[in-house]
Amino acid sequence: MVIKPKIRGFICTNAHPVGCAASVKEQIDYVKQQGDLGQGPKNVLILGCSTGYGLASRIVSGFGYGAATLGVCFEKEGSEGKTGTAGYYNTAAYHAEAKAAGLYAKTLNGDAFSDEMKDKVIAEIKADLGKIDLVIYSLASPRRTDPRSGETYSSTLKPIGEPITTKNLNTSKRIIDEVTVEAANEDEIANTVKVMGGEDWEWWIDALKDADVLSEGFKTTAYTYIGKELTWPIYGHATIGKAKEDLDRAVLAIRQSTEGLKGEAYVSSLNAVVTQASSAIPIMPLYISGLFKVMKGDGTYEGTIAQIFNLFTENLFGETPRFDAGGHLFQNYKELQDDVQSRVKAIWDAVDSDTIDELTDYKGYHQEFLKLFGFDLAGVDYEADVDPVVSW
Ligand code: NAD
């Protein structure tokens, strides 16, 4: 079938297998061009391995350090007449590239929050890898079923305390308008912490430790976004910010519970980048379009693969890791410089529907968005008939 993007609001409901493969290849090539990275991980478990920061973590582990990667994701396969999800195609592409390069890669597709998936992963590690020396926790999900209670929780993206009304880049209509988001109630806050907080990360580490599949000196990190004033209303001081604060609680618990293994556990603070998860957050399209304009103009913007490459080489496996005031590995320090933030704020205040392209890099934002689903990649023939059924 010929596949063209079907965009509904902040999501694209289909994906292009050849384009996704080209996007994965682009990221692999970026990593390969960086040369020898020295000492790094050997056996890596990536929870949320199929898109965004998790996929980039897999690519840096595999193609940067030559590591074996075991991934977990939640994706849909394509069928006759219906495309699979981008994460499915990305994973198939990773497997094909890894095979060609002689790298071990295995992926389990299913619910990472479940006990069943934890058991399956442990069985795979025991059968194929022995022990894991790096665990990347990069899940982003709107809901989670707690396997111990059976209850399903949904996360919300809402401010805490007062409702907010804020300027917004309406990506469906391509205009600047306003959005009002009601304040979350206590249940919504607690449920978001349950889904996007640190409990499941802790449970993963506990399960892996109890099964004796973590090597001595292993490392683990979960990812957070610590922004400034512009994003506080919907992120830092909002339900998702509360969930991210819970990672700070979990990281201490993990350090304590793995003391005997001399493990290292971190929360890493990363750039705002265009991913399926971030495009669902009101404010982010306008913020990131302004940020692109400023940082790409300065030549300092790092996209998803560059952020993770630098996180690994400078911080996780670097000689002198950089920490922010909250004790997180600090990778988005360039984004958070006052000068950058104040120039994004000036754009934010000035932009209207007529000046979107002049003042922001919404074109760049939209292109990145399309690329997430395998569209708008150079060298891909989008008029060609392609088979939506791809396997790994
Ligand atoms: P993403 O949507 O691109 O990736 C989410 C991944 O989680 C996918 O691999 C998906 O398959 C997997 N997943 C979701 N539910 C699952 C389930 N139940 N079982 C198994 N796998 C499941 O998201 P992302 O933006 O890369 O986010 C990853 C992490 O990085 C999140 O913690 C996010 O908060 C954080 N982060 C994102 C940004 C950003 O700007 N995108 C910035 C800083 C930090």
Residues whose N, C-alpha, C, O or C-beta is under 5 A from the ligand:
A	BS01	NAD	G48 C49 S50 T51 G52 Y53 G54 V72 C73 F74 E75 G87 G110 D111 A112 F113 S138 L139 A140 S141 Y223 T224 Y225 L270 N271 A272 V273 T275 Q276 A277 S278
